[in-house]
Amino acid sequence: MAGTAPRRPRTKAAAAKPAEPQTASPADIADPVLRQEAKKAAVWIGMAVLVGLAIYQAEALLVIFGGMVFAAMIDGGSRLLGRILPIGRGFRVTIVLLLAVAFLAWVVYFAGSQIAVQAAQLPAVIQVQIGKALAWLAAHGAAVDVQSVQSLVEKLLGSIGQVTSALGGVLGGFTTAFLIGVLGIYFAVEPDLYRRGFAWLLPAGEREHFQHTATVMGKTLRRLLFGRLIGMGVEGVATWIMLGIYGVPMAALLGLLTGLLAFLPNIGAPISGLLMVLVGFSGGTNMGIYCIVVYFVVQTVDGNIIVPMIAKKTADLAPALVMGAQLIMGALFGILGLALADPLVAMIKVMLEHRSKRNEAST
């Protein structure tokens, strides 16, 4: 274009113009030793924050673990069906879920028609029997503060009444149960997806060890829950039949409570036995003695035959350890923590054993 000066070509010196020197940031640490210590401190602070978040969200984490436990039940049922039905895993999981829904519907119907009426009568029957026992002790010279004991009994019966009334209605704990059920279905349908996703968050050297540990933990959890379900079924049905033969009041309710409480080892059996005996003595001394015999027969069969047979193939847990975990979890998280304490202890035990074996192999 006319009137414009020709553009000078850029030289290499102009193209290689040195960049302006960067000034150090106030956050930079010049001393390498101090920088390394700061990184370690950041890691520890991050771990403390994660622990704090885990404690703050402990109930949510417990619901997630409950979903994993429910998924283990579904997966165990699917594997059992796979031995007799040569169909795909998806169909087997669907069959297990349909059977579970059908059983739940039967329990709700049965509870609504029969057990709800019996549940309303149970606290009053127990309170009368405890009053008679206190009067007998006082008549024989025992120094018993009747009023204090009765007030404590009323509080306990209030909680028992809440539990038994929940059997007749499906709204008690519905939200938590619904979340556990949905999570369990998701985990059971695609377990490998979630296992691979969690392993991806770990360092590459830890992934193979995690995969192996997770496989063993799943197998142990399935066997543990299978044993619990077998024990629940045997104790509940046997108690119901034996009490019904003699005509013990509320036999159906006592059988259902015995079966449900059998999921809580070391704690559930004494509670169900106490309720059974108290109701039995409401019908006379002979009926009370018969209930004591029924309790010991059922617990003897379950404790000496069923539990040892299944315990050989499941996690060998110390009874005191399980009871301690149940007391702590029950105090912190209520009935949900009490129910999940046993599986949680079993999973921690498997994890620690595999970590110990790995450390021994590396030394």
C-alpha positions in Angstrom: 0.0 0.0 0.0 1.2 3.4 -0.8 2.6 5.6 2.0 3.3 2.7 4.4 6.8 1.9 5.5 8.1 -1.6 4.8 7.9 -3.9 7.8 11.2 -5.0 9.2 11.8 -8.7 9.6 12.1 -9.8 13.2 15.6 -11.0 14.1 16.4 -14.0 16.3 17.5 -11.7 19.0 14.2 -9.9 19.1 12.3 -13.2 19.0 14.3 -14.6 21.9 13.5 -11.7 24.2 14.1 -12.8 27.8 11.1 -13.2 29.9 10.6 -11.0 33.0 12.0 -12.6 36.1 9.2 -14.1 38.3 9.1 -13.1 42.0 8.7 -15.8 44.7 5.2 -16.3 46.1 4.7 -15.8 49.8 3.5 -19.4 49.9 6.7 -20.8 48.5 9.0 -22.6 50.9 12.6 -22.3 49.9 14.1 -24.7 52.4 13.6 -28.3 51.0 13.5 -29.9 54.4 10.8 -27.5 55.6 8.9 -28.1 52.3 9.0 -31.8 52.9 7.7 -31.4 56.5 5.0 -29.1 55.3 3.8 -31.8 52.8 3.7 -34.4 55.7 1.7 -32.0 57.8 -0.7 -31.4 55.0 -1.2 -35.2 54.7 -1.9 -35.5 58.4 -4.3 -32.6 58.3 -6.1 -34.1 55.4 -6.4 -37.4 57.2 -7.8 -35.6 60.3 -10.4 -33.8 58.1 -11.4 -37.1 56.5 -11.8 -38.8 59.9 -13.9 -35.8 61.1 -16.1 -36.0 58.0 -16.5 -39.8 58.5 -17.6 -39.2 62.1 -19.9 -36.4 61.1 -21.4 -38.5 58.4 -21.3 -41.8 60.3 -25.0 -42.5 60.0 -24.9 -42.0 56.2 -21.9 -44.3 56.0 -23.7 -46.9 58.1 -26.7 -46.8 55.7 -24.3 -47.4 52.8 -22.8 -50.3 54.7 -26.3 -51.6 55.3 -26.9 -51.5 51.5 -23.7 -53.6 51.1 -25.0 -56.1 53.6 -28.3 -56.3 51.8 -26.5 -56.7 48.5 -24.6 -59.6 50.0 -27.9 -61.3 50.9 -29.2 -60.8 47.4 -25.9 -62.0 45.9 -25.9 -65.1 48.1 -29.4 -66.0 47.1 -28.5 -65.5 43.5 -25.5 -67.8 43.8 -27.7 -70.5 45.5 -30.2 -70.3 42.6 -27.4 -70.6 40.1 -26.7 -74.1 41.4 -30.2 -75.3 40.3 -31.2 -72.8 37.6 -28.9 -72.4 34.6 -30.0 -68.8 33.9 -28.3 -65.4 33.8 -27.3 -63.5 36.9 -29.8 -60.7 36.2 -32.7 -63.2 36.1 -31.6 -64.8 39.3 -31.3 -61.5 41.1 -34.8 -60.6 40.0 -36.2 -63.9 41.3 -34.5 -63.3 44.7 -35.9 -59.8 44.9 -39.4 -60.9 44.0 -39.2 -63.6 46.7 -38.1 -61.1 49.2 -40.9 -58.7 48.3 -43.4 -61.6 48.6 -42.1 -62.5 52.0 -42.2 -58.9 53.2 -45.8 -58.5 52.0 -46.8 -61.7 53.8 -45.1 -60.5 57.0 -46.9 -57.1 56.8 -50.2 -58.7 56.1 -49.7 -61.2 58.9 -48.6 -58.5 61.3 -51.5 -56.3 60.4 -54.1 -59.0 60.9 -52.8 -60.9 64.0 -49.5 -59.7 65.4 -50.6 -56.0 65.7 -53.3 -57.0 68.2 -50.9 -59.2 70.1 -48.3 -56.5 70.1 -50.6 -54.1 71.8 -51.2 -56.6 74.6 -47.6 -57.6 75.2 -46.4 -54.6 77.3 -49.3 -54.9 79.7 -48.7 -58.6 80.2 -45.0 -58.1 80.8 -45.7 -55.3 83.3 -48.1 -57.4 85.3 -45.7 -60.3 85.5 -42.8 -58.1 86.6 -45.1 -56.6 89.3 -45.9 -60.1 90.5 -42.1 -61.0 90.6 -41.3 -57.8 92.6 -44.1 -58.5 95.0 -42.8 -62.1 95.5 -39.3 -60.8 96.2 -40.5 -58.2 98.7 -42.6 -60.9 100.5 -39.5 -63.0 100.9 -37.5 -60.3 102.5 -35.6 -58.9 99.4 -34.9 -55.2 99.7 -36.4 -54.0 96.4 -37.4 -50.5 95.6 -40.6 -51.4 93.8 -41.4 -47.9 92.6 -38.0 -47.3 91.1 -38.0 -50.7 89.4 -41.6 -50.2 88.1 -40.6 -46.8 86.6 -37.6 -48.4 84.9 -39.9 -51.2 83.6 -42.3 -48.6 82.2 -39.5 -46.9 80.3 -38.3 -50.3 78.9 -41.8 -51.3 78.0 -42.3 -48.0 76.1 -39.4 -49.0 73.9 -40.7 -52.6 73.6 -44.1 -51.2 72.6 -42.5 -49.1 69.9 -40.7 -52.1 68.5 -43.7 -54.4 68.6 -46.0 -51.7 67.2 -43.6 -51.2 64.3 -44.2 -54.8 63.4 -47.8 -53.9 62.6 -47.0 -50.9 60.6 -44.5 -50.3 57.8 -43.8 -46.6 58.5 -41.2 -47.2 61.3 -37.8 -46.7 59.8 -39.3 -46.7 56.3 -36.9 -44.1 54.9 -33.7 -45.9 56.1 -35.0 -49.3 55.0 -35.9 -47.9 51.6 -32.4 -46.3 51.1 -30.7 -49.5 52.2 -32.9 -51.5 49.9 -32.2 -49.3 46.9 -28.5 -49.2 47.5 -28.4 -53.0 48.0 -30.1 -53.5 44.7 -27.7 -51.3 42.9 -24.7 -53.0 44.5 -26.1 -56.5 43.8 -26.9 -55.8 40.1 -23.4 -54.6 39.2 -20.9 -55.4 42.0 -17.8 -55.3 39.8 -18.6 -51.8 38.7 -18.4 -50.4 42.2 -15.4 -52.6 43.2 -13.4 -51.4 40.2 -14.4 -47.8 40.8 -13.2 -47.9 44.4 -10.0 -49.7 43.4 -9.3 -46.9 40.8 -9.1 -44.4 43.7 -6.3 -46.4 45.3 -2.6 -46.3 44.2 -1.8 -48.8 41.4 0.3 -51.0 43.7 -2.7 -51.4 46.1 -5.4 -52.3 43.6 -4.6 -56.0 43.3 -4.5 -56.5 47.0 -7.8 -54.6 47.4 -9.5 -56.7 44.8 -8.4 -59.9 46.5 -9.4 -58.6 50.0 -12.8 -57.4 48.7 -13.5 -60.8 47.2 -12.7 -62.6 50.4 -14.8 -60.0 52.4 -17.8 -60.6 50.1 -17.5 -64.4 50.5 -17.2 -64.1 54.3 -20.2 -61.7 54.5 -22.4 -63.9 52.4 -21.7 -67.0 54.6 -22.1 -65.0 57.8 -25.5 -63.7 56.7 -26.6 -67.1 55.4 -25.9 -68.5 58.8 -27.8 -65.6 60.5 -30.8 -66.2 58.2 -30.8 -69.9 58.8 -30.7 -69.3 62.6 -33.5 -66.7 62.4 -35.7 -69.1 60.4 -35.1 -72.1 62.7 -35.6 -70.2 65.9 -38.6 -68.2 64.8 -40.5 -71.1 63.3 -39.6 -73.6 66.0 -40.6 -71.1 68.8 -43.9 -70.3 67.0 -44.8 -74.0 66.6 -43.8 -75.2 70.0 -45.6 -72.3 71.8 -48.7 -72.7 69.6 -49.0 -76.4 70.4 -49.2 -75.7 74.1 -51.5 -72.7 73.6 -49.2 -70.0 74.9 -50.7 -66.5 74.3 -49.1 -64.5 71.5 -47.2 -67.5 70.1 -47.0 -65.9 66.6 -45.7 -62.6 68.0 -43.1 -64.3 70.2 -42.0 -66.5 67.3 -41.5 -63.5 65.0 -39.7 -61.6 67.7 -37.4 -64.6 68.4 -36.6 -64.9 64.7 -35.9 -61.2 64.3 -33.8 -60.9 67.5 -31.8 -64.0 66.4 -30.0 -61.7 63.9 -28.3 -60.1 67.0 -26.0 -62.8 68.5 -25.4 -62.8 72.2 -28.0 -60.1 72.8 -31.2 -61.1 70.9 -31.6 -64.5 72.5 -31.8 -63.4 76.1 -34.3 -60.7 75.2 -36.6 -63.0 73.3 -36.3 -65.6 76.0 -37.2 -63.2 78.8 -40.3 -62.0 76.8 -41.3 -65.6 76.2 -41.0 -66.6 79.9 -42.9 -63.6 81.1 -45.7 -64.2 78.7 -45.7 -67.9 79.7 -46.1 -67.3 83.4 -49.1 -65.1 82.6 -50.9 -68.4 81.9 -49.8 -70.2 85.0 -46.7 -71.8 86.4 -46.9 -74.9 84.2 -47.0 -72.7 81.1 -44.1 -70.6 82.3 -42.0 -73.7 82.9 -42.9 -75.0 79.5 -41.8 -71.7 77.9 -38.4 -72.0 79.8 -38.0 -75.5 78.3 -38.9 -74.3 74.8 -36.3 -71.5 75.1 -33.5 -73.8 76.2 -34.4 -76.4 73.6 -34.4 -73.9 70.7 -31.2 -72.2 71.9 -29.5 -75.6 72.4 -30.3 -76.8 68.9 -29.3 -73.5 67.4 -26.2 -73.0 69.5 -24.8 -76.6 69.4 -25.9 -77.7 65.9 -26.7 -74.8 63.5 -24.2 -72.2 64.7 -21.1 -74.5 64.9 -21.8 -75.9 61.4 -22.0 -72.5 59.9 -19.3 -70.9 62.0 -16.7 -73.3 60.5 -17.2 -71.7 57.1 -17.6 -68.1 58.3 -15.6 -65.5 60.2 -14.5 -66.9 63.6 -15.6 -64.0 65.8 -15.0 -63.8 69.6 -18.3 -63.5 71.4 -17.0 -60.8 73.7 -15.7 -58.8 70.8 -19.1 -59.0 69.0 -21.0 -58.0 72.1 -18.7 -55.1 72.8 -19.2 -53.8 69.2 -22.9 -54.3 69.5 -23.1 -52.2 72.7 -21.0 -49.4 71.2 -22.8 -49.4 67.9 -26.2 -49.7 69.6 -25.4 -46.7 71.9 -24.2 -44.6 69.0 -26.7 -45.5 66.2 -29.6 -47.3 67.7 -31.1 -50.5 66.3 -29.4 -50.0 62.9 -25.9 -49.9 64.5 -26.8 -52.9 66.7 -27.9 -55.0 63.7 -24.8 -54.1 61.6 -22.2 -54.4 64.3 -21.6 -58.1 63.7 -21.0 -57.8 59.9 -18.9 -54.7 60.4 -16.6 -56.5 62.9 -16.3 -59.5 60.5 -15.3 -57.2 57.6 -12.7 -55.4 59.7 -11.3 -58.7 60.9 -10.9 -60.0 57.3 -9.2 -56.7 56.3 -6.7 -56.8 59.1 -5.9 -60.4 58.6 -5.1 -59.9 54.9 -3.1 -56.8 55.7 -1.1 -58.8 58.2 -0.4 -61.6 55.8 0.7 -59.1 53.2 3.1 -57.5 55.6 4.5 -60.9 56.6 5.0 -61.9 53.0 6.9 -58.6 52.2 9.3 -59.0 55.1 
